[in-house]
Amino acid sequence: MNTSFPIVYVSLLLVLLSLAGWAVLSQILKTRKVELALAKLQSKLSKEAGTAQEYYELGSIYLDKKIYSQATMLFQKALKADDLQEPESPPIYNALGFAYFSQEQYDLAIRQYKEALKIEPNYVTALNNIGHAYERKQLAAQALEVYEQVLEVEPKNPTASRRAESLRKRFVPST
């Protein structure tokens, strides 16, 4: 009878359990960190007006939690904050657009993405998001145009490459 088999089996089991334990622990720590940030920001912003960055951070947490209506409200407050500097605003407009997009309010989403692009014309994330919103609105030609604009700015953008290729296939007649 081979006595090394139980040792290998138990060792392998221990390694697998250790990896699973580490994965669970890291997820718990990550969740705890987010929850502490959420509690801290909620507490501060309920007592006093916050900075644009604080509203943006709290709104981003709500986006991650898929609480889009509250995220929308917080991003709007961030855009109205007294300390907001123009270079900080494109990500806020983009996040607000994403919150609208997630609520299937595509026209409002597109408007916010375009606001981000007024400030930063080559903001690739906002451009990709506009393309996606156009696709959801069944405006394939406009979506393709936007994805091609992304590819001019960033030729190896995987999202724009994949989506543009898919849209081009729709327009090319099959022979």
N, CA, C and O atoms as a DFTB+ gen file, in Angstrom:
700 C
 N C O
     1  1       0.838      -1.182       0.000
     2  2       0.000       0.000       0.000
     3  2       0.886       1.251       0.000
     4  3       1.857       1.337       0.752
     5  1       0.537       2.211      -0.849
     6  2       1.319       3.429      -0.994
     7  2       0.922       4.428       0.094
     8  3      -0.239       4.832       0.168
     9  1       1.874       4.828       0.934
    10  2       1.579       5.747       2.047
    11  2       1.720       7.198       1.641
    12  3       1.342       8.078       2.414
    13  1       2.241       7.486       0.471
    14  2       2.391       8.876       0.048
    15  2       1.074       9.460      -0.478
    16  3       0.899      10.679      -0.473
    17  1       0.165       8.625      -0.922
    18  2      -1.115       9.123      -1.449
    19  2      -1.887       9.954      -0.417
    20  3      -2.315      11.055      -0.763
    21  1      -2.091       9.504       0.820
    22  2      -2.814      10.333       1.796
    23  2      -2.103      11.650       2.097
    24  3      -2.760      12.667       2.319
    25  1      -0.791      11.645       2.108
    26  2      -0.039      12.877       2.378
    27  2      -0.231      13.872       1.242
    28  3      -0.449      15.058       1.490
    29  1      -0.153      13.410       0.015
    30  2      -0.365      14.274      -1.154
    31  2      -1.804      14.785      -1.157
    32  3      -2.049      15.968      -1.396
    33  1      -2.732      13.905      -0.896
    34  2      -4.147      14.278      -0.871
    35  2      -4.403      15.351       0.187
    36  3      -5.040      16.362      -0.111
    37  1      -3.931      15.156       1.390
    38  2      -4.144      16.118       2.475
    39  2      -3.412      17.425       2.169
    40  3      -3.941      18.500       2.453
    41  1      -2.232      17.359       1.608
    42  2      -1.479      18.563       1.247
    43  2      -2.221      19.363       0.185
    44  3      -2.345      20.584       0.283
    45  1      -2.706      18.667      -0.818
    46  2      -3.463      19.333      -1.873
    47  2      -4.740      19.961      -1.312
    48  3      -5.087      21.089      -1.660
    49  1      -5.421      19.241      -0.460
    50  2      -6.629      19.762       0.173
    51  2      -6.313      20.999       1.015
    52  3      -7.072      21.968       1.000
    53  1      -5.215      20.970       1.736
    54  2      -4.811      22.108       2.557
    55  2      -4.509      23.332       1.694
    56  3      -4.891      24.452       2.035
    57  1      -3.821      23.109       0.578
    58  2      -3.515      24.215      -0.338
    59  2      -4.806      24.812      -0.891
    60  3      -4.958      26.034      -0.921
    61  1      -5.731      23.970      -1.326
    62  2      -7.003      24.455      -1.867
    63  2      -7.805      25.217      -0.810
    64  3      -8.370      26.272      -1.098
    65  1      -7.853      24.689       0.395
    66  2      -8.562      25.384       1.478
    67  2      -7.897      26.707       1.830
    68  3      -8.580      27.687       2.127
    69  1      -6.585      26.740       1.799
    70  2      -5.855      27.983       2.075
    71  2      -6.169      29.037       1.011
    72  3      -6.405      30.199       1.339
    73  1      -6.172      28.633      -0.254
    74  2      -6.498      29.567      -1.336
    75  2      -7.933      30.074      -1.205
    76  3      -8.193      31.265      -1.379
    77  1      -8.853      29.179      -0.901
    78  2     -10.247      29.587      -0.730
    79  2     -10.382      30.526       0.463
    80  3     -11.104      31.521       0.392
    81  1      -9.700      30.220       1.549
    82  2      -9.737      31.081       2.730
    83  2      -9.167      32.451       2.445
    84  3      -9.716      33.461       2.886
    85  1      -8.060      32.493       1.705
    86  2      -7.460      33.774       1.344
    87  2      -8.413      34.593       0.466
    88  3      -8.555      35.799       0.669
    89  1      -9.057      33.957      -0.492
    90  2      -9.999      34.656      -1.373
    91  2     -11.170      35.225      -0.575
    92  3     -11.578      36.366      -0.794
    93  1     -11.701      34.443       0.337
    94  2     -12.817      34.906       1.164
    95  2     -12.370      36.060       2.058
    96  3     -13.073      37.064       2.170
    97  1     -11.221      35.927       2.687
    98  2     -10.710      36.969       3.569
    99  2     -10.459      38.266       2.813
   100  3     -10.801      39.343       3.301
   101  1      -9.869      38.175       1.632
   102  2      -9.608      39.393       0.853
   103  2     -10.913      40.060       0.431
   104  3     -10.995      41.288       0.408
   105  1     -11.921      39.283       0.101
   106  2     -13.226      39.862      -0.255
   107  2     -13.871      40.535       0.955
   108  3     -14.469      41.603       0.831
   109  1     -13.750      39.913       2.115
   110  2     -14.286      40.509       3.351
   111  2     -13.595      41.829       3.642
   112  3     -14.256      42.811       3.980
   113  1     -12.282      41.866       3.515
   114  2     -11.533      43.097       3.780
   115  2     -11.890      44.193       2.781
   116  3     -12.018      45.361       3.149
   117  1     -12.049      43.815       1.528
   118  2     -12.431      44.794       0.499
   119  2     -13.823      45.358       0.793
   120  3     -14.035      46.568       0.718
   121  1     -14.758      44.489       1.125
   122  2     -16.119      44.919       1.443
   123  2     -16.130      45.808       2.677
   124  3     -16.830      46.820       2.721
   125  1     -15.360      45.427       3.663
   126  2     -15.276      46.227       4.895
   127  2     -14.737      47.626       4.604
   128  3     -15.248      48.617       5.127
   129  1     -13.713      47.697       3.776
   130  2     -13.130      48.989       3.414
   131  2     -14.176      49.883       2.728
   132  3     -14.294      51.068       3.039
   133  1     -14.924      49.297       1.796
   134  2     -15.964      50.059       1.086
   135  2     -17.057      50.497       2.057
   136  3     -17.515      51.639       2.004
   137  1     -17.472      49.603       2.933
   138  2     -18.533      49.929       3.896
   139  2     -18.083      51.013       4.874
   140  3     -18.880      51.876       5.242
   141  1     -16.825      50.985       5.298
   142  2     -16.313      52.032       6.184
   143  2     -16.279      53.381       5.464
   144  3     -16.652      54.405       6.038
   145  1     -15.837      53.380       4.220
   146  2     -15.824      54.612       3.431
   147  2     -17.249      55.127       3.237
   148  3     -17.498      56.329       3.326
   149  1     -18.178      54.213       2.971
   150  2     -19.583      54.584       2.806
   151  2     -20.121      55.227       4.078
   152  3     -20.732      56.294       4.023
   153  1     -19.903      54.596       5.202
   154  2     -20.404      55.124       6.474
   155  2     -19.781      56.480       6.793
   156  3     -20.472      57.400       7.233
   157  1     -18.488      56.598       6.572
   158  2     -17.785      57.859       6.858
   159  2     -18.324      58.997       5.991
   160  3     -18.610      60.087       6.486
   161  1     -18.457      58.727       4.693
   162  2     -18.945      59.765       3.778
   163  2     -20.402      60.113       4.053
   164  3     -20.768      61.288       4.040
   165  1     -21.235      59.109       4.300
   166  2     -22.643      59.384       4.605
   167  2     -22.753      60.240       5.855
   168  3     -23.527      61.197       5.885
   169  1     -22.000      59.911       6.869
   170  2     -22.039      60.656       8.131
   171  2     -21.603      62.102       7.915
   172  3     -22.267      63.030       8.377
   173  1     -20.508      62.288       7.227
   174  2     -19.992      63.643       7.001
   175  2     -20.955      64.477       6.163
   176  3     -21.235      65.631       6.488
   177  1     -21.461      63.878       5.075
   178  2     -22.311      64.640       4.164
   179  2     -23.711      64.878       4.710
   180  3     -24.423      65.757       4.223
   181  1     -24.114      64.111       5.712
   182  2     -25.413      64.378       6.329
   183  2     -25.331      65.554       7.299
   184  3     -26.349      66.172       7.612
   185  1     -24.136      65.863       7.770
   186  2     -23.942      66.951       8.734
   187  2     -23.562      68.272       8.081
   188  3     -23.904      69.343       8.581
   189  1     -22.855      68.187       6.968
   190  2     -22.338      69.407       6.336
   191  2     -22.188      69.190       4.835
   192  3     -22.207      68.063       4.341
   193  1     -22.038      70.300       4.133
   194  2     -21.809      70.213       2.694
   195  2     -20.427      69.631       2.455
   196  3     -19.486      69.907       3.199
   197  1     -20.318      68.832       1.420
   198  2     -19.051      68.186       1.125
   199  2     -18.374      68.792      -0.076
   200  3     -18.873      69.731      -0.697
   201  1     -17.236      68.238      -0.384
   202  2     -16.499      68.663      -1.569
   203  2     -16.989      67.863      -2.774
   204  3     -17.675      66.851      -2.633
   205  1     -16.627      68.335      -3.935
   206  2     -16.992      67.619      -5.163
   207  2     -16.429      66.200      -5.138
   208  3     -17.088      65.251      -5.560
   209  1     -15.206      66.071      -4.640
   210  2     -14.567      64.758      -4.571
   211  2     -15.332      63.815      -3.649
   212  3     -15.495      62.638      -3.969
   213  1     -15.801      64.312      -2.517
   214  2     -16.550      63.473      -1.572
   215  2     -17.882      63.022      -2.159
   216  3     -18.265      61.861      -2.020
   217  1     -18.585      63.938      -2.812
   218  2     -19.843      63.551      -3.464
   219  2     -19.587      62.522      -4.566
   220  3     -20.342      61.563      -4.724
   221  1     -18.518      62.735      -5.316
   222  2     -18.163      61.795      -6.384
   223  2     -17.835      60.416      -5.816
   224  3     -18.296      59.402      -6.342
   225  1     -17.050      60.373      -4.754
   226  2     -16.684      59.088      -4.145
   227  2     -17.909      58.348      -3.622
   228  3     -18.049      57.144      -3.836
   229  1     -18.796      59.067      -2.936
   230  2     -19.999      58.426      -2.415
   231  2     -20.908      57.971      -3.560
   232  3     -21.486      56.886      -3.509
   233  1     -21.026      58.797      -4.574
   234  2     -21.812      58.413      -5.746
   235  2     -21.251      57.172      -6.424
   236  3     -22.005      56.319      -6.891
   237  1     -19.929      57.074      -6.479
   238  2     -19.291      55.902      -7.085
   239  2     -19.574      54.639      -6.283
   240  3     -19.761      53.564      -6.852
   241  1     -19.606      54.770      -4.961
   242  2     -19.947      53.623      -4.118
   243  2     -21.380      53.183      -4.401
   244  3     -21.660      51.990      -4.525
   245  1     -22.292      54.165      -4.504
   246  2     -23.677      53.821      -4.817
   247  2     -23.795      53.190      -6.206
   248  3     -24.609      52.288      -6.404
   249  1     -22.995      53.652      -7.164
   250  2     -23.004      53.012      -8.487
   251  2     -22.601      51.549      -8.372
   252  3     -23.238      50.675      -8.960
   253  1     -21.544      51.287      -7.614
   254  2     -21.105      49.904      -7.432
   255  2     -22.183      49.052      -6.778
   256  3     -22.303      47.861      -7.064
   257  1     -22.966      49.672      -5.899
   258  2     -24.032      48.948      -5.212
   259  2     -25.328      48.927      -6.030
   260  3     -26.339      48.376      -5.595
   261  1     -25.280      49.532      -7.210
   262  2     -26.427      49.594      -8.121
   263  2     -27.600      50.372      -7.539
   264  3     -28.760      50.034      -7.778
   265  1     -27.293      51.415      -6.775
   266  2     -28.310      52.322      -6.242
   267  2     -28.211      53.595      -7.090
   268  3     -27.659      54.609      -6.662
   269  1     -28.759      53.510      -8.295
   270  2     -28.521      54.521      -9.311
   271  2     -29.182      55.869      -9.019
   272  3     -28.604      56.909      -9.336
   273  1     -30.362      55.880      -8.432
   274  2     -31.026      57.163      -8.201
   275  2     -30.259      58.002      -7.183
   276  3     -30.135      59.215      -7.357
   277  1     -29.742      57.378      -6.124
   278  2     -28.955      58.132      -5.151
   279  2     -27.609      58.542      -5.745
   280  3     -27.110      59.631      -5.460
   281  1     -27.030      57.687      -6.556
   282  2     -25.769      58.035      -7.217
   283  2     -25.970      59.253      -8.108
   284  3     -25.136      60.158      -8.127
   285  1     -27.067      59.274      -8.841
   286  2     -27.382      60.408      -9.715
   287  2     -27.442      61.697      -8.917
   288  3     -26.850      62.705      -9.305
   289  1     -28.157      61.664      -7.800
   290  2     -28.290      62.847      -6.954
   291  2     -26.914      63.323      -6.458
   292  3     -26.644      64.524      -6.441
   293  1     -26.062      62.398      -6.062
   294  2     -24.747      62.762      -5.538
   295  2     -23.838      63.324      -6.622
   296  3     -23.083      64.262      -6.367
   297  1     -23.900      62.770      -7.817
   298  2     -23.082      63.305      -8.908
   299  2     -23.544      64.716      -9.281
   300  3     -22.724      65.573      -9.609
   301  1     -24.851      64.954      -9.231
   302  2     -25.353      66.302      -9.500
   303  2     -24.855      67.280      -8.441
   304  3     -24.498      68.414      -8.762
   305  1     -24.829      66.849      -7.181
   306  2     -24.288      67.707      -6.118
   307  2     -22.799      67.961      -6.331
   308  3     -22.313      69.065      -6.083
   309  1     -22.083      66.953      -6.784
   310  2     -20.645      67.116      -7.047
   311  2     -20.421      68.172      -8.125
   312  3     -19.499      68.982      -8.025
   313  1     -21.262      68.161      -9.148
   314  2     -21.120      69.131     -10.235
   315  2     -21.478      70.543      -9.796
   316  3     -21.032      71.514     -10.408
   317  1     -22.279      70.667      -8.740
   318  2     -22.678      71.981      -8.225
   319  2     -21.792      72.457      -7.074
   320  3     -21.947      73.580      -6.596
   321  1     -20.873      71.614      -6.632
   322  2     -20.026      71.952      -5.486
   323  2     -19.157      73.169      -5.798
   324  3     -18.689      73.351      -6.922
   325  1     -18.958      73.989      -4.778
   326  2     -18.191      75.229      -4.941
   327  2     -16.731      74.985      -5.308
   328  3     -16.124      75.795      -6.008
   329  1     -16.169      73.881      -4.845
   330  2     -14.744      73.630      -5.051
   331  2     -14.434      72.868      -6.337
   332  3     -13.275      72.530      -6.581
   333  1     -15.433      72.594      -7.156
   334  2     -15.211      71.807      -8.372
   335  2     -14.341      72.583      -9.355
   336  3     -14.632      73.729      -9.698
   337  1     -13.270      71.933      -9.799
   338  2     -12.398      72.492     -10.827
   339  2     -12.743      71.823     -12.147
   340  3     -13.072      70.637     -12.171
   341  1     -12.672      72.562     -13.239
   342  2     -13.072      72.019     -14.539
   343  2     -12.364      70.714     -14.903
   344  3     -13.019      69.812     -15.426
   345  1     -11.054      70.567     -14.653
   346  2     -10.412      69.296     -15.015
   347  2     -10.950      68.089     -14.248
   348  3     -10.780      66.955     -14.694
   349  1     -11.596      68.313     -13.104
   350  2     -12.163      67.216     -12.317
   351  2     -13.532      66.779     -12.825
   352  3     -13.984      65.683     -12.495
   353  1     -14.192      67.599     -13.610
   354  2     -15.591      67.342     -13.934
   355  2     -15.864      66.266     -14.994
   356  3     -16.922      65.640     -14.913
   357  1     -14.994      65.999     -15.983
   358  2     -15.345      64.954     -16.956
   359  2     -15.663      63.591     -16.339
   360  3     -16.644      62.971     -16.749
   361  1     -14.879      63.092     -15.369
   362  2     -15.266      61.803     -14.774
   363  2     -16.611      61.857     -14.050
   364  3     -17.328      60.858     -13.994
   365  1     -16.948      63.013     -13.502
   366  2     -18.232      63.149     -12.809
   367  2     -19.369      63.118     -13.825
   368  3     -20.369      62.430     -13.620
   369  1     -19.216      63.862     -14.917
   370  2     -20.232      63.815     -15.975
   371  2     -20.369      62.401     -16.526
   372  3     -21.479      61.931     -16.774
   373  1     -19.241      61.725     -16.717
   374  2     -19.279      60.361     -17.235
   375  2     -20.006      59.431     -16.260
   376  3     -20.828      58.614     -16.676
   377  1     -19.705      59.553     -14.971
   378  2     -20.362      58.711     -13.965
   379  2     -21.859      59.010     -13.905
   380  3     -22.672      58.096     -13.771
   381  1     -22.220      60.285     -14.004
   382  2     -23.633      60.660     -14.020
   383  2     -24.309      60.064     -15.251
   384  3     -25.430      59.561     -15.171
   385  1     -23.623      60.123     -16.381
   386  2     -24.156      59.501     -17.592
   387  2     -24.354      58.007     -17.419
   388  3     -25.356      57.451     -17.869
   389  1     -23.400      57.357     -16.767
   390  2     -23.522      55.924     -16.537
   391  2     -24.703      55.613     -15.618
   392  3     -25.404      54.621     -15.816
   393  1     -24.919      56.461     -14.615
   394  2     -26.067      56.258     -13.720
   395  2     -27.372      56.367     -14.509
   396  3     -28.283      55.562     -14.315
   397  1     -27.464      57.358     -15.396
   398  2     -28.658      57.480     -16.236
   399  2     -28.780      56.283     -17.180
   400  3     -29.865      55.728     -17.357
   401  1     -27.657      55.894     -17.781
   402  2     -27.663      54.756     -18.694
   403  2     -28.172      53.502     -17.992
   404  3     -28.949      52.735     -18.561
   405  1     -27.736      53.300     -16.768
   406  2     -28.136      52.110     -16.006
   407  2     -29.623      52.122     -15.673
   408  3     -30.213      51.081     -15.385
   409  1     -30.217      53.302     -15.714
   410  2     -31.653      53.427     -15.485
   411  2     -32.412      53.489     -16.810
   412  3     -33.602      53.801     -16.841
   413  1     -31.707      53.188     -17.904
   414  2     -32.254      53.178     -19.258
   415  2     -32.761      54.545     -19.703
   416  3     -33.698      54.637     -20.497
   417  1     -32.145      55.596     -19.196
   418  2     -32.443      56.964     -19.615
   419  2     -31.323      57.396     -20.574
   420  3     -30.463      58.204     -20.223
   421  1     -31.357      56.849     -21.765
   422  2     -30.244      56.965     -22.689
   423  2     -30.003      58.389     -23.172
   424  3     -28.852      58.790     -23.340
   425  1     -31.064      59.163     -23.400
   426  2     -30.873      60.538     -23.858
   427  2     -30.161      61.377     -22.797
   428  3     -29.264      62.159     -23.113
   429  1     -30.569      61.208     -21.530
   430  2     -29.896      61.929     -20.451
   431  2     -28.449      61.470     -20.314
   432  3     -27.559      62.279     -20.053
   433  1     -28.219      60.185     -20.487
   434  2     -26.854      59.650     -20.410
   435  2     -25.987      60.274     -21.499
   436  3     -24.876      60.729     -21.227
   437  1     -26.487      60.296     -22.717
   438  2     -25.730      60.855     -23.838
   439  2     -25.417      62.324     -23.581
   440  3     -24.309      62.781     -23.861
   441  1     -26.376      63.058     -23.056
   442  2     -26.158      64.482     -22.754
   443  2     -24.998      64.643     -21.765
   444  3     -24.159      65.528     -21.937
   445  1     -24.943      63.799     -20.737
   446  2     -23.871      63.905     -19.738
   447  2     -22.519      63.519     -20.346
   448  3     -21.509      64.169     -20.078
   449  1     -22.502      62.474     -21.154
   450  2     -21.254      62.083     -21.803
   451  2     -20.747      63.216     -22.697
   452  3     -19.545      63.478     -22.751
   453  1     -21.661      63.881     -23.391
   454  2     -21.260      64.998     -24.256
   455  2     -20.735      66.171     -23.445
   456  3     -19.837      66.881     -23.897
   457  1     -21.284      66.386     -22.250
   458  2     -20.754      67.434     -21.363
   459  2     -19.307      67.120     -20.989
   460  3     -18.460      68.013     -20.963
   461  1     -19.033      65.867     -20.704
   462  2     -17.655      65.455     -20.381
   463  2     -16.740      65.722     -21.570
   464  3     -15.602      66.160     -21.403
   465  1     -17.243      65.455     -22.768
   466  2     -16.425      65.630     -23.971
   467  2     -16.215      67.099     -24.334
   468  3     -15.237      67.427     -25.006
   469  1     -17.105      67.985     -23.907
   470  2     -16.884      69.415     -24.138
   471  2     -15.622      69.873     -23.411
   472  3     -14.887      70.732     -23.898
   473  1     -15.386      69.289     -22.247
   474  2     -14.240      69.676     -21.427
   475  2     -12.995      68.905     -21.850
   476  3     -11.899      69.463     -21.908
   477  1     -13.169      67.633     -22.140
   478  2     -12.047      66.768     -22.531
   479  2     -12.442      66.002     -23.793
   480  3     -12.955      64.886     -23.703
   481  1     -12.207      66.591     -24.971
   482  2     -12.697      66.022     -26.231
   483  2     -12.243      64.594     -26.538
   484  3     -12.948      63.869     -27.239
   485  1     -11.105      64.184     -26.041
   486  2     -10.609      62.834     -26.339
   487  2     -10.782      61.885     -25.163
   488  3      -9.981      60.968     -24.980
   489  1     -11.810      62.098     -24.376
   490  2     -12.090      61.251     -23.207
   491  2     -12.684      59.941     -23.725
   492  3     -13.881      59.852     -23.997
   493  1     -11.836      58.939     -23.854
   494  2     -12.183      57.680     -24.510
   495  2     -13.328      56.955     -23.796
   496  3     -14.206      56.396     -24.454
   497  1     -13.330      56.956     -22.491
   498  2     -14.389      56.254     -21.755
   499  2     -15.754      56.847     -22.077
   500  3     -16.714      56.112     -22.308
   501  1     -15.844      58.166     -22.093
   502  2     -17.115      58.818     -22.420
   503  2     -17.517      58.521     -23.867
   504  3     -18.693      58.301     -24.156
   505  1     -16.545      58.515     -24.764
   506  2     -16.855      58.195     -26.162
   507  2     -17.397      56.768     -26.286
   508  3     -18.401      56.541     -26.961
   509  1     -16.734      55.811     -25.638
   510  2     -17.236      54.433     -25.675
   511  2     -18.639      54.349     -25.086
   512  3     -19.491      53.620     -25.593
   513  1     -18.873      55.098     -24.015
   514  2     -20.188      55.069     -23.384
   515  2     -21.263      55.669     -24.282
   516  3     -22.391      55.179     -24.310
   517  1     -20.924      56.718     -25.009
   518  2     -21.888      57.291     -25.966
   519  2     -22.211      56.241     -27.037
   520  3     -23.373      56.042     -27.395
   521  1     -21.183      55.584     -27.535
   522  2     -21.412      54.541     -28.539
   523  2     -22.346      53.462     -28.024
   524  3     -23.243      53.014     -28.738
   525  1     -22.136      53.049     -26.792
   526  2     -22.991      52.022     -26.196
   527  2     -24.431      52.522     -26.063
   528  3     -25.379      51.788     -26.341
   529  1     -24.581      53.769     -25.638
   530  2     -25.927      54.347     -25.505
   531  2     -26.617      54.423     -26.871
   532  3     -27.807      54.129     -26.983
   533  1     -25.873      54.816     -27.905
   534  2     -26.443      54.836     -29.255
   535  2     -26.874      53.435     -29.681
   536  3     -27.922      53.268     -30.305
   537  1     -26.083      52.451     -29.353
   538  2     -26.468      51.078     -29.690
   539  2     -27.771      50.703     -29.003
   540  3     -28.649      50.104     -29.623
   541  1     -27.902      51.044     -27.746
   542  2     -29.132      50.717     -27.014
   543  2     -30.341      51.440     -27.590
   544  3     -31.467      50.948     -27.514
   545  1     -30.096      52.621     -28.171
   546  2     -31.184      53.368     -28.806
   547  2     -31.417      52.913     -30.243
   548  3     -32.215      53.511     -30.964
   549  1     -30.719      51.852     -30.660
   550  2     -30.832      51.310     -32.014
   551  2     -30.352      52.314     -33.060
   552  3     -30.889      52.348     -34.167
   553  1     -29.360      53.122     -32.734
   554  2     -28.766      54.081     -33.657
   555  2     -27.371      53.575     -34.030
   556  3     -26.356      54.135     -33.617
   557  1     -27.351      52.511     -34.814
   558  2     -26.101      51.823     -35.117
   559  2     -25.123      52.702     -35.894
   560  3     -23.920      52.636     -35.642
   561  1     -25.598      53.514     -36.820
   562  2     -24.694      54.352     -37.617
   563  2     -23.964      55.357     -36.733
   564  3     -22.757      55.553     -36.873
   565  1     -24.708      55.998     -35.813
   566  2     -24.070      56.954     -34.903
   567  2     -23.097      56.244     -33.966
   568  3     -22.026      56.769     -33.661
   569  1     -23.472      55.056     -33.513
   570  2     -22.596      54.288     -32.619
   571  2     -21.292      53.949     -33.334
   572  3     -20.212      54.113     -32.766
   573  1     -21.387      53.482     -34.563
   574  2     -20.194      53.135     -35.333
   575  2     -19.303      54.365     -35.522
   576  3     -18.081      54.282     -35.392
   577  1     -19.915      55.485     -35.823
   578  2     -19.159      56.731     -36.002
   579  2     -18.379      57.080     -34.729
   580  3     -17.218      57.482     -34.801
   581  1     -19.015      56.927     -33.573
   582  2     -18.359      57.235     -32.300
   583  2     -17.227      56.246     -32.035
   584  3     -16.139      56.650     -31.623
   585  1     -17.467      54.960     -32.265
   586  2     -16.412      53.963     -32.044
   587  2     -15.219      54.216     -32.964
   588  3     -14.072      54.019     -32.562
   589  1     -15.479      54.647     -34.184
   590  2     -14.380      54.966     -35.095
   591  2     -13.613      56.191     -34.608
   592  3     -12.398      56.281     -34.786
   593  1     -14.323      57.131     -33.994
   594  2     -13.667      58.291     -33.398
   595  2     -12.750      57.849     -32.250
   596  3     -11.647      58.373     -32.095
   597  1     -13.208      56.890     -31.458
   598  2     -12.373      56.341     -30.377
   599  2     -11.116      55.729     -30.968
   600  3     -10.016      55.942     -30.458
   601  1     -11.276      54.969     -32.045
   602  2     -10.137      54.288     -32.660
   603  2      -9.136      55.264     -33.274
   604  3      -7.958      54.934     -33.414
   605  1      -9.589      56.459     -33.642
   606  2      -8.659      57.484     -34.114
   607  2      -7.791      57.974     -32.956
   608  3      -6.597      58.221     -33.123
   609  1      -8.409      58.112     -31.779
   610  2      -7.696      58.591     -30.596
   611  2      -6.834      57.486     -30.000
   612  3      -5.681      57.713     -29.632
   613  1      -7.404      56.294     -29.910
   614  2      -6.736      55.156     -29.278
   615  2      -6.938      53.921     -30.167
   616  3      -7.881      53.156     -29.966
   617  1      -6.045      53.732     -31.151
   618  2      -6.236      52.685     -32.160
   619  2      -6.386      51.264     -31.621
   620  3      -6.998      50.426     -32.283
   621  1      -5.856      50.977     -30.462
   622  2      -5.932      49.611     -29.940
   623  2      -6.963      49.465     -28.830
   624  3      -6.874      48.540     -28.024
   625  1      -7.930      50.355     -28.778
   626  2      -8.955      50.268     -27.740
   627  2      -9.792      49.009     -27.982
   628  3     -10.447      48.895     -29.018
   629  1      -9.777      48.061     -27.034
   630  2     -10.465      46.785     -27.271
   631  2     -11.977      46.911     -27.372
   632  3     -12.602      46.222     -28.178
   633  1     -12.569      47.777     -26.568
   634  2     -14.023      47.937     -26.603
   635  2     -14.464      48.499     -27.948
   636  3     -15.353      47.951     -28.599
   637  1     -13.835      49.594     -28.357
   638  2     -14.215      50.226     -29.624
   639  2     -13.924      49.297     -30.800
   640  3     -14.718      49.229     -31.738
   641  1     -12.807      48.587     -30.764
   642  2     -12.470      47.656     -31.858
   643  2     -13.534      46.580     -31.995
   644  3     -14.022      46.304     -33.091
   645  1     -13.885      45.980     -30.873
   646  2     -14.871      44.888     -30.889
   647  2     -16.244      45.381     -31.330
   648  3     -16.893      44.752     -32.166
   649  1     -16.685      46.499     -30.772
   650  2     -18.022      47.001     -31.091
   651  2     -18.087      47.526     -32.529
   652  3     -19.082      47.311     -33.222
   653  1     -17.036      48.209     -32.979
   654  2     -17.025      48.727     -34.351
   655  2     -17.062      47.582     -35.346
   656  3     -17.781      47.646     -36.343
   657  1     -16.296      46.538     -35.084
   658  2     -16.288      45.373     -35.975
   659  2     -17.672      44.743     -36.044
   660  3     -18.139      44.379     -37.123
   661  1     -18.316      44.616     -34.911
   662  2     -19.663      44.046     -34.864
   663  2     -20.652      44.903     -35.648
   664  3     -21.497      44.380     -36.375
   665  1     -20.541      46.218     -35.498
   666  2     -21.460      47.115     -36.211
   667  2     -21.175      47.138     -37.710
   668  3     -22.100      47.231     -38.516
   669  1     -19.912      47.055     -38.083
   670  2     -19.568      47.032     -39.512
   671  2     -20.193      45.818     -40.194
   672  3     -20.624      45.898     -41.344
   673  1     -20.239      44.705     -39.485
   674  2     -20.841      43.499     -40.050
   675  2     -22.320      43.688     -40.361
   676  3     -22.855      43.065     -41.279
   677  1     -22.971      44.545     -39.596
   678  2     -24.398      44.812     -39.842
   679  2     -24.605      45.576     -41.144
   680  3     -25.605      45.392     -41.838
   681  1     -23.624      46.450     -41.464
   682  2     -23.777      47.322     -42.632
   683  2     -23.260      46.714     -43.917
   684  3     -23.643      47.152     -45.002
   685  1     -22.400      45.717     -43.822
   686  2     -21.845      45.090     -45.013
   687  2     -22.817      44.027     -45.513
   688  3     -23.128      43.081     -44.788
   689  1     -23.296      44.174     -46.738
   690  2     -24.227      43.167     -47.266
   691  2     -23.500      41.838     -47.463
   692  3     -22.370      41.803     -47.950
   693  1     -24.154      40.759     -47.084
   694  2     -23.553      39.436     -47.261
   695  2     -23.699      39.005     -48.718
   696  3     -24.723      39.259     -49.354
   697  1     -22.663      38.350     -49.236
   698  2     -22.691      37.943     -50.632
   699  2     -22.910      36.461     -50.768
   700  3     -22.961      35.945     -51.885
